Amino acid sequence: MGRPPRQLPATQPAAQPLPPAEDVLRALGGILAPLLRLLLASGMDYTRLAAELKPLFIEQARLELLRTGQKDTDSAISLLSGVHRKDVREWRENGLSGRIAQEMSVSSRVFARWVQDPLYRDRSKRPKPLPRLGPAPSFETLARGVTQDVHPYTVLTELIRLGLVEVRTVKGRDMVLPNRDGFVPPPGSREIMELFGGNISDHACAAVSNLLGKAPRLEQSVFAEGITPESAAQLGALARKLWSQARSEMIAEATRRYDADQHREDATCRMRFGAYFWSQDTMPDGPSQDITEQGERSDTE
């Protein structure tokens, strides 16, 4: 007698029809185009990108199998991801080669604390100028409140290098003045790459969650076409004004809730709230340029 057929895994059908692969690829073309410009400008070609994508496909395929109640065998991962079994086996043995988990830099954490902690904000809830040394509130106590491993002087010199603060002597006392535009690091810095990765990743997570029929997440935008560059510039100014208002209110509420939730065992969630503005000439031969300044973002984590 032959062996009985293996029992098929019990999987839950999708709550709603999933988008066809062709439609997904078409949408991804527009999403990937600016990212590919960044990769090419950074010296990364297709071969290097393909090598970096392989472990990501494996990792996400494994998570999808587990999510649907299936076993994450090498064969199942290979079939779902399209990656050869030997590469899946190597990934399982050696992990995600080349991927280094990076914590938020000390400068990012110090500036985030400056924005969030009422002790270091003025009446308008903006980070206020601080004496460089001395008792709280001072830059010295701000930096030491974030880390004891890096000297406040080192943190300050890094923030000055990034253009996020300046030091002025007022009545014989060194004062550290924050950049009033918020935490907007210079192009090419590690800090701006942290913002880039966090913003785009979480925005994509919200959009994909909605596409897959999960609980609705906020992911909306306002679109207008057929306006002049002057109108686009004015709308960009309005966008920054509206963001500044929403940002201040969200920081205040997030800070209140963070203080209330500390030491609770179920305080395991994180959030991100952001906004963006982009405008460009839509004529075929027109320049594709951002009419507005680089947007800002504030962490409340």
N, C-alpha and C positions, 0 to 999 in steps of 0.2 A: 504494500500500500504506500502511496506517495504521501509526502508530508502535507498537512492541511495548509491552505493559503494563509499568509500572515494577515493578521487583523489590521485593517486600515486605522490610522489615528483619528480620533474624534476631534474635529476642528469646527470652530464656530464660523458660520458664513458671515460675510461682511454685512454690516447693518444697512448699507446702501451701496448701489453700484459704484465701483471704483472707476476713476478716469482711465480711458484707453491709453496704452503705452505710447501710441503715436502722438496723442494730445499732450501727454506729459513731456515727451521729448521736444515737441514744438515750443512749449512754454519754457523749458530749460534752456533752449537756444538763446532766448533773450536774457535770461538770468545769468548764464555763464559768460556771455560776451564781455561785459566789463570786468569780470573776474579773470578772464583769459588775458585781457589787456594788462592787468596787474601782474600776472604770472610772467608774461613775455617781457615786461619792463624790468622785472626782477631777475631775469636771466633763466627762468625755468621753462624748459621745452616740453613737448608732448611726452617724450619717453620718460622723463623724470616724473611728470604728473601721473602717468599711467602706473608707474611703480608705487607711488604714494597712495593711489586710489585702491590698489589691490587689497591691502589689509583693511581698509575702510569698508569695502564691499563685504569682506568676510565677516567682519564684526557685526555689521548691520544685518546680514543674512542670519547669523546666529541668533541675534536678538529677535528677529521676526519669527524664526522657528519656535523659540521659547514662548513668544507672545501668543502664538496660535496653538500651543499645546503639543508641539512636535519635538522629537528628539533632535538635538543638534549634533548629529553625526557628521563625520567628514564628508560622506557622500551627499547628505542632505544639504550641507552648506555649499558644497561644490555645485550641485545642481541648481540651487536657488541663485547663487551669486555669479555663476559662470566662470569662477576661478578654479584652476586645476587642483585636484585632490592633494598633490604633493605640496602645493603652496599652502593649502589649508592646514595640512599636517605640520608644516614648518611654522606657520603662524601659531598653532596650538602649542608647539614646543617652545618657541622663542618669543612669543608675544608680538606686539606691534612694533617692529623694528623702525627706528628713526623717529618715532613719535615721543616727544618729551613733554610730560605734563608740567606746565609752568603756572606757578601761583601769580596772583596779581602782584606787580612790583610794589616795593615799599613806597615809592613816590606816589603811585596811584592810591594806595591805601591811606596815606597821610592826607592827600588832598580830599579824598572822599570823606574822611573823618572831619576835616575842616568844614566841609559843606554841610554835614549832618548834625554835628554836635552843637546844641544851643550855646554851650560855653564859649565857643569860638565863632559865633555868628553875631551880626549886628541886629538892630531892631527890624531891619528889612529882611532878615533871615538869609543874608548873604555872608560869606566868609569875611571876617573883618581883619584889618591890619593887626599884627601881633608883635609885641616886643620879642626880639630874638631870644633873649635869655630872661630868666627870672621865674617867679611862681606863676601858676595858672591864672589867667589864660596867657600863655606865651608859646612861641613856636617850639621852644625846648620841651615844654610839657606836652604839647600836641604830638610831637614826633615820638617822645618816650612812651606816650600812651598807646601808640600803635606797635612799636617794636623796641625791645631792649638790646637787640642784636646789632643795630646800626646806629652810629652816633648821630645826633641831631645835625651836627655840622655837615656830615656826609649827605644826609637827606636834603639839607638846604642847598648845598652846591649842585646836586642833581636837579632840583626844582628850578634853580636859576639857569642851569644849562638848557633845560627844556623850555625856558621862557614862561614858566608858570608863575613865577614870583620875581619880585625885585626887592632889594634892600636899600632903604634910605635912612639917613641919619636925621632924626628929629629931636631937637633940643638935647643933643649929645647922646642920644640913645638909638641903637640900631632897631629899625622897625621892618618887619617882613610884610610886604604888601602883595596880596594875591592878584592873579590875573582876573579882572572883572568879567571876562567873557566865559569863565568857567574852565573846566578841565578839557582844554583842546590842545593836546601835545603837537609838536611840530611834525611835518611829514617825514616818514622814514624812521621814526623812533619806535622803540619797543612798546611804549605806552599807547601810541595810536594804533598799533597792530592789535593790542589787547582790546581796544574799543571796537575796532573793525570786526574782529573775530566774534566777540560777544554780541554785538548788535546784529550782524547778519545772521548768525546762528540762531539766536532766539526769535528773530523776525521770521526766519524760515520755519522754525518749529511751530510757531503759531499758525502760519499759513498752511503747512502740511497737515497739522492736526485738524484744521477746518476741512481740508480736502478729503481727509479720510473719515469724516463724519464723527469726530470726537466732540466733546462738549465745546460749544462755540467760544472762540477766543477773539479778543479785539484785534482786528487786522484790516483797517480801512484806509482809504485815501481820497483826496479830492483832486480831480483831473480837469484841466481846461486846455483847449487848443485853439489857435487862431488869435493869439494876443501878441502885442508888441513886446520887444525886449524891455522897454520901460515899464510896461504893466507887469511883466514877470519879475522885475527887480522890486517893484512895490509889493507884490504878493509875497516875495521872499522876505522882505522886511516885516510884513504882517505875520508871517509864519514864525519868525524868530521871536516876535513880541508875544504871540499866543503860547509858544513853547516855554518861554521864560515864566509866564504866569502859571501854566500847568505844572512845570517843573518844581517851582517853589511850593505849591500846594501838595504835590505828591511827596516831596522830601519831608515836609513837616509831618504828614500823616504816617509815612513809612518809619520815620524816626520814633514817633509816638508808639507805634505798634511794635517796633523792634525792642524798645525799652520794656514794654509790657510783656513781651514773649520770652525774654531772656530767662534761661534756666528751666524752661518747660521742655519736657521730653518730646512733645510732638512739634517742636519748632524746627522742622526739617526742610521747610520749603524756601525757595528763593524766587524773586520776581525781577522783571525788568520792564520799564515803561519808557518809550522813546518816541521820537518824531523825526521826520526827514523832509527835505525839500529839494527838488531837482527841476531845472528848466534848461531847455536847449532849443536851438534852431532846428525846425523839422524839415526845412527845405533840403532836397537831396545834396546840393552843393554847399549848404550852409555849414558853418562851424558848429561842432557839438561841444558846447562849453557850458559850464555851470555859471549861471547868472549871479548866484548868491555866494556868500562866504560859507566856509565849512561849518556844518552844523555842530551842535554841542550835545553832550550826553552826560548824565550824572548817575553814578552808581548809588544804590541804596542798600546794597547787600552787606 
